Amino acid sequence: MGRLFGTDGVRGVANADLTAEMALGLSVAAAHVLAEAGTFEGHRPTAVVGRDPRASGEFLEAAVVAGLASAGVDVLRVGVLPTPAVAFLTAELGADLGVMLSASHNAMPDNGIKFLSRGGHKLDDELEERIESVYEEHRTGAPWDRPTGAGVGRVRDDESGVERYVTHLVGVLPNRLDGLKIVLDEAHGAASGASPEAFSRAGAEVVTIGAEPNGLNINEGCGSTHLDLLKAAVVEHGADFGIAHDGDADRCLAVDHTGAEVDGDQIMAVLALAMRDRGVLREGTVVATVMSNLGFKLALEREGLRLVQTAVGDRYVLEEMKEHGYSLGGEQSGHVIILDHATTGDGTLTGLLLAARVAESGRSLRELASVMERLPQVLINVPDVDRARVRTSAELAAAVADAERELGETGRVLLRPSGTEPLVRVMVEAADIDQARSVAGRLADAVKSALG
């Protein structure tokens, strides 16, 4: 069996790759593994279960709830809420386990299961591997040890989730948003209720689009992966700026008053300066992945701040932040983690803090985002090569060294083997787009020659 858990839980086409039987089995396995790890020691365990609005989430939720309850876990079913809200409630309610059913920015046919540990944190690789192993062991025939009578878990609905989450979000803002007009694109997703309520309660005038989920339209032509509707709406309504979330609202991208995109790197640059000015940017450091634009690093350095970079994936950003106590990190795609107030990327919280900086400074988002200049970035995928030899080929190392000498301090080269396909990604940044294209083309040819 191939590994089920990816960098963000288990995902697949609902009712094909991800079935009710799998959801039930994984939930039982998670309960057993966490019990073995001592998570439930000395008390009756409780789990918080939430989902995004996908139609498939209804039957998958039922399967997860059944699996947990059959393993002796009491379940609080919190309904449709963003992933960061489920993480928050897992911590707030003192639950031993959180489960979120969502495929984030993926199209509607997909769905996913994400397990959270006590405190609302993602499970580490070792626990996920153990859950997968136990699931497979019992899927092929070994019987479960099942409680009976009063030992089975009880299930109840908890409708306080939106209010608790919104109260938390508004409560951490450093200032109100009065006077701002903001367009919110909710991607017909999990934040369609909570996000507009939070912005309105914080004082903003809100125009909402993409906030009519019907179970089938999540991420469909809207949200953080499709910004055209938001760009048009911001200009049409004369708004100060716009915010776009994805299906489970752990991402935030923005659009300034002219309709220009403000990506995750720029958002982090704005927040880093705001947090520095308030004295809450610990160690003067921001954590991001190697895919962040070089312009982000240069902008932070000009401001006397430091960038620490990790492998691609918000879980690696979070691990680095937790290990060293940093307070801000994220990805160019809009996963932004503010660790003082959230245990995972939180698109609504990010948008609120971005808005708070605009309101407090009296400057437009366009002006604030101009602290960072995005350098031209060219990405070429080179297929049908031996990706395993990227770091050992002397020929390729020489080609990279030549490119880095040519680009100097205003450019960057990144060669990254794909984790799932026989290809290598060549990324080049430079101050000039023509130079970036030229260098990227030569490196792509070198990859073919050295690894083909």
C-alpha positions in Angstrom: 0.0 0.0 0.0 1.3 3.4 -0.9 1.5 6.1 1.8 -1.9 7.5 2.5 -0.9 10.6 4.5 0.6 13.4 2.5 1.8 16.8 3.8 -1.7 17.7 4.8 -3.6 14.6 5.8 -5.2 12.0 3.6 -6.8 13.3 0.3 -8.4 11.7 -2.7 -11.6 11.6 -4.8 -14.4 11.1 -2.3 -16.2 7.8 -2.6 -13.5 6.5 -4.9 -10.0 7.0 -3.4 -11.4 8.2 0.0 -14.3 6.0 0.9 -16.6 5.8 4.0 -14.9 2.5 4.9 -11.5 4.2 4.9 -12.7 7.2 6.9 -14.2 4.9 9.5 -11.1 2.7 9.6 -8.6 5.5 9.9 -10.6 7.1 12.7 -10.7 3.9 14.7 -6.9 3.5 14.0 -6.3 7.1 15.2 -8.2 6.5 18.4 -6.2 3.3 19.1 -2.8 4.8 18.3 -3.4 7.9 20.4 -4.6 5.7 23.2 -1.4 3.6 23.0 0.7 6.8 23.0 -0.9 7.8 26.3 -2.9 10.7 24.9 -6.1 9.5 26.6 -4.5 8.2 29.8 -6.7 8.6 32.9 -9.8 10.1 31.3 -12.5 9.4 28.7 -11.3 10.9 25.4 -13.2 13.6 23.4 -12.8 14.6 19.7 -13.9 17.7 17.8 -15.1 16.9 14.3 -15.7 19.6 11.6 -15.9 19.8 7.9 -16.1 22.1 4.9 -19.3 22.3 2.9 -18.5 19.6 0.3 -21.4 17.2 -0.3 -19.1 14.3 0.3 -18.3 15.7 3.7 -21.7 14.7 5.0 -21.2 10.9 4.6 -17.5 11.1 5.5 -18.3 13.0 8.7 -20.8 10.3 9.6 -18.1 7.6 9.0 -15.5 9.4 11.1 -18.0 10.0 13.9 -19.0 6.4 13.8 -15.4 5.2 13.9 -14.4 7.4 16.8 -17.5 6.6 18.9 -17.1 2.9 18.2 -13.6 3.2 19.6 -14.9 4.8 22.8 -14.3 8.4 22.0 -16.9 11.0 22.8 -17.5 13.3 19.7 -18.4 17.0 19.5 -19.7 17.5 16.0 -19.2 21.2 15.2 -20.4 21.3 11.6 -19.1 23.5 8.8 -16.1 25.5 10.0 -12.7 26.5 8.7 -9.7 24.2 9.5 -8.2 26.8 11.8 -11.5 27.0 13.7 -11.5 23.3 14.3 -7.9 23.5 15.5 -8.8 26.4 17.8 -11.8 24.5 19.2 -9.8 21.4 19.8 -7.5 23.5 22.0 -10.3 25.7 23.5 -12.5 22.8 24.5 -9.7 20.7 25.8 -10.3 17.9 23.3 -7.9 15.1 22.9 -8.2 14.9 19.1 -9.5 17.1 16.3 -10.6 15.9 12.8 -11.2 18.1 9.8 -12.8 16.9 6.6 -11.7 19.0 3.7 -9.5 19.0 0.6 -8.7 22.7 1.0 -8.3 24.4 -2.4 -8.9 21.2 -4.4 -11.9 20.8 -6.7 -15.2 19.6 -5.3 -14.9 15.8 -6.2 -11.9 15.6 -3.8 -12.1 15.5 0.0 -9.7 14.8 2.8 -9.2 13.9 6.4 -6.8 15.8 8.7 -6.2 14.7 12.3 -5.1 17.1 14.9 -3.6 16.3 18.3 -4.4 17.8 21.7 -3.9 21.6 21.5 -5.0 21.7 17.8 -1.6 20.8 16.3 -1.0 18.6 13.2 0.1 15.1 14.0 3.8 14.4 13.5 5.0 12.0 10.8 5.6 9.2 13.2 2.1 9.2 14.5 0.6 9.4 11.0 2.7 6.4 9.9 1.6 4.5 13.0 -2.1 5.2 12.2 -1.6 4.1 8.7 0.1 0.9 9.8 -2.6 0.1 12.3 -5.3 0.9 9.8 -3.8 -1.5 7.2 -3.3 -4.2 9.8 -7.0 -4.2 10.7 -8.2 -3.6 7.2 -6.7 -7.0 6.2 -8.4 -9.0 8.9 -7.1 -8.4 12.5 -10.2 -7.7 14.7 -10.5 -4.4 16.6 -10.8 -4.4 20.4 -14.2 -2.7 20.7 -15.9 -1.3 23.8 -19.5 -2.2 24.6 -22.3 -0.8 26.8 -21.3 2.4 28.5 -17.8 2.2 27.0 -18.9 3.4 23.6 -18.5 7.0 22.7 -21.4 9.5 22.9 -22.1 12.0 20.1 -23.5 15.5 20.4 -23.7 18.6 18.3 -21.9 21.7 19.4 -23.3 24.8 17.7 -21.1 27.3 19.6 -18.1 26.9 17.3 -18.7 30.0 15.0 -19.3 32.3 18.0 -16.3 31.0 20.0 -14.0 31.3 16.9 -15.2 34.8 15.8 -14.9 36.1 19.4 -11.3 34.8 19.5 -10.4 36.4 16.2 -11.8 39.8 17.0 -10.3 39.6 20.5 -6.7 39.4 19.2 -6.8 42.4 16.9 -4.6 45.3 17.9 -7.1 47.8 16.6 -10.5 48.1 15.0 -11.2 48.2 11.2 -13.7 51.1 11.2 -13.6 53.1 7.9 -12.4 50.2 5.8 -14.5 48.7 2.9 -13.3 45.2 2.2 -14.5 42.6 -0.3 -14.3 39.0 0.9 -14.2 36.0 -1.4 -15.1 32.9 0.6 -14.7 30.4 -2.2 -18.1 29.0 -1.3 -16.2 27.3 1.5 -16.0 26.7 5.2 -15.5 30.4 6.2 -18.6 31.6 4.4 -20.3 32.4 7.7 -17.4 33.0 10.2 -15.2 35.3 8.1 -17.8 38.0 7.1 -19.0 38.0 10.7 -15.5 38.5 12.1 -14.7 41.4 9.7 -18.1 43.1 10.3 -17.8 42.7 14.1 -14.3 44.3 13.9 -15.8 47.4 12.3 -15.3 46.9 8.5 -17.9 47.5 5.8 -18.0 44.1 4.1 -19.0 43.1 0.6 -19.1 39.3 0.3 -18.8 37.1 -2.8 -18.5 33.4 -3.1 -20.4 32.8 0.1 -23.3 30.7 -1.0 -22.0 27.1 -0.6 -24.3 24.4 -1.9 -22.0 21.4 -1.4 -21.0 21.3 -5.1 -19.5 24.8 -5.8 -16.6 25.0 -3.4 -13.5 26.7 -5.1 -15.4 26.8 -8.4 -14.0 29.8 -10.3 -13.5 31.7 -7.0 -11.4 31.9 -3.9 -7.6 32.1 -3.5 -7.0 29.9 -6.6 -9.2 32.1 -8.9 -8.8 35.8 -8.1 -10.4 37.4 -11.2 -13.9 37.7 -9.6 -12.3 39.3 -6.5 -10.2 41.7 -8.6 -13.3 42.9 -10.5 -15.5 43.2 -7.3 -12.9 45.3 -5.5 -12.7 47.8 -8.4 -16.5 47.7 -8.9 -17.3 48.5 -5.3 -14.5 51.0 -4.8 -13.2 48.9 -1.9 -10.0 49.5 0.0 -8.9 46.0 -0.8 -10.1 42.4 -1.1 -9.4 39.1 0.7 -9.6 35.6 -0.8 -9.8 32.3 1.1 -9.7 28.8 -0.1 -12.2 26.0 0.7 -11.1 25.4 4.3 -9.9 29.0 4.8 -6.4 28.2 6.0 -5.1 30.5 3.2 -5.3 34.2 2.5 -4.4 36.1 -0.6 -5.3 39.8 -1.2 -6.1 42.3 -3.9 -5.3 46.0 -3.5 -7.7 48.8 -4.5 -6.4 48.8 -8.1 -7.1 45.0 -8.5 -3.5 44.0 -8.3 -2.7 40.7 -6.5 -0.9 40.8 -3.1 0.6 37.3 -2.6 1.6 35.5 0.6 5.1 36.8 0.6 3.9 40.4 0.4 1.3 39.7 3.1 4.0 38.3 5.4 6.3 41.3 4.7 3.5 43.7 5.7 2.7 41.6 8.8 6.4 41.3 9.8 6.8 45.1 9.9 3.5 45.5 11.8 4.6 42.8 14.4 8.0 44.3 14.7 6.6 47.7 15.4 4.4 46.2 18.1 7.3 44.3 19.6 5.8 40.8 18.9 8.0 39.6 16.0 10.2 37.3 18.1 13.9 37.2 17.2 13.2 39.6 14.3 12.7 36.5 12.2 10.2 35.2 9.6 10.0 31.6 8.5 9.1 30.7 4.8 9.8 28.0 2.3 12.5 27.9 -0.4 9.8 28.9 -2.9 9.4 32.4 -1.4 10.5 35.2 -3.8 14.0 36.5 -3.4 12.4 40.0 -3.2 10.9 38.9 0.2 14.3 38.1 1.6 15.8 41.3 0.3 12.9 43.4 1.8 13.3 41.9 5.2 17.1 42.4 5.2 16.6 46.1 4.3 14.3 46.4 7.4 16.9 44.7 9.6 14.9 41.4 9.8 15.9 37.8 9.0 14.4 35.1 6.9 14.7 31.4 7.7 13.8 29.1 4.9 12.5 25.5 5.0 11.4 22.7 2.6 8.1 23.3 0.7 5.1 22.7 2.9 3.5 24.6 5.7 4.1 21.8 8.2 7.9 22.3 7.8 7.4 26.0 8.4 5.4 25.3 11.5 8.0 22.8 12.8 10.8 25.4 12.4 8.6 28.0 14.2 7.8 25.8 17.1 11.4 24.5 17.5 12.8 28.0 17.8 9.9 30.0 19.1 9.4 32.2 16.1 6.0 34.0 15.8 5.4 34.5 12.0 5.8 32.2 9.1 4.1 31.0 5.9 4.1 30.3 2.2 3.8 32.4 -0.9 0.5 30.6 -1.6 -1.1 32.3 1.4 -0.7 29.9 4.2 0.3 32.3 7.0 0.9 31.1 10.6 0.7 33.6 13.4 1.8 31.3 16.2 0.8 33.5 19.1 -2.9 33.2 18.1 -3.2 30.0 15.9 -1.7 26.5 15.6 -2.0 26.4 11.8 -2.5 28.7 8.8 -5.5 30.8 9.4 -6.8 32.8 6.4 -9.4 34.8 8.3 -6.9 35.8 11.1 -4.3 36.7 8.5 -6.8 38.9 6.6 -8.0 40.6 9.8 -4.4 41.5 10.9 -3.6 42.7 7.4 -6.7 44.9 7.6 -5.7 46.1 11.0 -2.3 47.3 9.7 -4.0 49.2 6.9 -6.4 50.8 9.4 -3.8 51.7 11.9 -1.2 53.0 9.4 -3.6 55.1 7.3 -1.8 53.8 4.3 -3.2 51.8 1.4 -2.5 48.1 1.0 -0.8 48.9 -2.3 1.6 51.2 -0.5 2.3 48.8 2.4 2.9 45.9 0.0 5.4 48.0 -2.0 8.0 47.4 0.8 8.7 44.2 -1.2 9.5 44.1 -4.9 8.7 40.7 -6.4 11.6 39.7 -8.6 10.7 38.0 -11.9 10.5 34.2 -11.4 10.6 31.6 -14.1 9.7 28.0 -13.4 10.4 25.2 -15.9 9.5 21.5 -15.3 11.9 19.1 -16.9 10.2 15.7 -17.4 11.6 12.2 -18.0 14.8 12.6 -16.1 16.4 10.8 -13.1 15.4 13.2 -10.3 17.3 11.1 -7.7 20.6 12.4 -9.1 19.9 16.2 -8.9 22.2 16.6 -5.9 25.0 14.2 -7.0 25.6 15.2 -10.7 28.9 17.0 -11.1 27.8 18.3 -14.5 24.7 19.8 -13.1 26.5 21.3 -10.1 28.8 23.1 -12.5 25.9 24.5 -14.5 24.2 25.8 -11.3 27.5 27.4 -10.1 27.8 29.2 -13.5 24.2 30.4 -13.3 24.7 31.7 -9.7 27.8 33.6 -10.6 26.0 35.3 -13.5 23.0 36.2 -11.3 25.0 37.5 -8.4 23.2 38.7 -5.3 20.1 39.9 -7.2 19.2 36.4 -8.5 18.6 32.9 -7.3 18.5 29.3 -8.6 16.5 26.4 -7.2 16.5 22.9 -8.6 13.9 20.7 -6.9 13.1 17.1 -7.7 9.3 16.4 -7.8 8.1 14.2 -5.0 5.6 12.4 -7.2 6.7 12.6 -10.8 9.9 11.8 -12.8 10.7 15.5 -13.3 12.9 18.2 -11.9 11.6 21.8 -11.3 14.0 24.5 -12.4 13.3 27.9 -10.8 15.3 31.0 -11.5 14.8 34.5 -10.1 16.5 37.6 -11.5 16.1 41.4 -11.5 15.4 41.2 -15.2 12.7 38.8 -16.7 14.7 38.2 -19.9 17.8 37.2 -17.9 15.6 34.9 -15.7 14.2 33.1 -18.8 17.7 32.8 -20.4 19.3 31.3 -17.3 16.3 29.0 -16.7 16.4 27.7 -20.3 20.1 26.9 -20.1 19.7 25.1 -16.8 16.7 23.1 -18.1 19.0 22.0 -21.0 21.7 21.1 -18.5 19.2 19.0 -16.5 18.2 17.1 -19.6 21.9 16.5 -20.5 23.0 15.5 -17.0 20.0 13.5 -15.9 18.3 12.4 -19.1 
